[in-house]
């Protein structure tokens, strides 16, 4: 048994140990709390940093998506497995495929376009050449395909960006230009060849004494010269009314239609009489319209001249106008030229307003047309923000209709 005198010392030591233990525990608890607080703060900072980076990534992705959606060029992004990951609105329109339909699918599965698939395979194999292909669909499109391979820092291929440019309109314009040059050359070559041939014949001394023959040849030369002049004048007219600024600079006035029709009839009365064709105006009320009178007269004149040339002897060409009465047109003004000629086959109706298009080429030239009259009519109506329509049936004649919008209906 310990000495009783040592008990107070032992009790004091135990108390000190207990106090020290309490202090150590308090220190450890405080340290733990500091560590936990620091961990929570670090976690909060990391979480905030991660949220910022996530927000930045989402914003960058949204900006990229907005760029892809807004650019006019078709862009398609593929991964290394040739799966579609993104595409622009323009690409959706070209390929008739939405991003939602295409995302995550193999391009060969999403698109049945053999030429495009071959371009993708060649690009992934290392071919850097651009290609021009045809995209099949309701209408065939001509597309230029360029590409850029996506490679990471280690040089490993991670995907492919396709840049698709629609060349359909450009190629169509090139075709139109080529056809136009070919048609102009052909239309000019015929009268020039005739003039040259007859001039060479007139230079033959053997014809010096044959006055009647000389006069006949001179008439033919004059007729072909008039034809050349008419073609050139019509081409100049087309060039003038096709100018981009022509629509904005068009001078229009609120004019009566009746005097314009009367002027057309007066100008063509001799030609109509020579072909035994009568011209009959049919005006309901007193039509008025917002027009450029000389141009509208030209359009009506072209239609009436065609009707006269193709109508049989004894026929009547009617020029009808209605709508837009009392100087304040409440409805579009309709001007119709109606004949009972041979009519136009349905297969030709969609093309008769093209330059130099003729239903019967030889007969058209014989009757004095330049092949540009209806094209001029169409462009004159475009200038007035109106339209031209045609109804025809073989053996039953034709009706050409000019529709002039009211001022309120103009765009």
Number of C-alpha atoms within 10 A of each C-alpha: 3 6 6 8 8 10 11 10 11 11 11 12 12 12 12 12 12 12 12 12 12 12 12 12 12 12 12 12 12 12 12 12 12 12 12 12 12 12 12 12 12 12 12 12 12 12 12 12 12 12 12 12 12 12 12 12 12 12 12 12 12 12 12 13 15 13 13 20 19 12 13 15 17 23 23 23 21 24 18 15 14 20 20 24 18 22 25 24 23 21 26 18 11 19 19 11 15 15 16 10 11 19 17 17 16 16 20 16 10 16 15 14 17 14 14 21 15 11 21 22 12 13 20 18 9 9 12 13 11 13 14 17 18 16 19 14 12 7 8 11 18 21 20 16 20 19 22 14 19 17 13 10 6 6 8 10 15 14 20 23 21 21 20 23 19 20 16 16 11 11 13 12 12 12 12 14 12 12 14 15 12 11 16 17 11 12 18 17 13 14 19 15 12 17 20 12 13 17 15 10 14 17 11 10 9 9 13 11 9 10 10 10 13 18 12 12 19 16 12 16 20 13 16 20 16 14 21 18 14 16 20 15 13 17 17 12 16 19 11 12 18 16 9 9 10 12 15 8 9 14 12 13 12 15 16 19 23 18 12 18 23 14 13 20 21 11 13 15 17 12 14 23 14 10 17 15 22 18 21 15 16 16 16 13 13 15 23 25 26 22 22 17 19 9 20 20 18 17 23 22 22 20 21 25 21 19 27 29 19 20 22 16 16 11 19 20 22 19 25 18 24 19 23 25 17 12 14 15 19 15 18 20 23 18 23 24 24 23 26 22 24 16 18 20 12 12 9 12 15 9 14 19 20 17 21 22 18 19 16 9 12 9 12 17 15 9 12 16 20 24 24 22 25 21 20 25 24 18 20 24 19 16 20 21 16 18 17 21 12 16 14 20 16 13 12 13 18 20 20 19 21 24 19 27 23 20 15 9 11 10 6
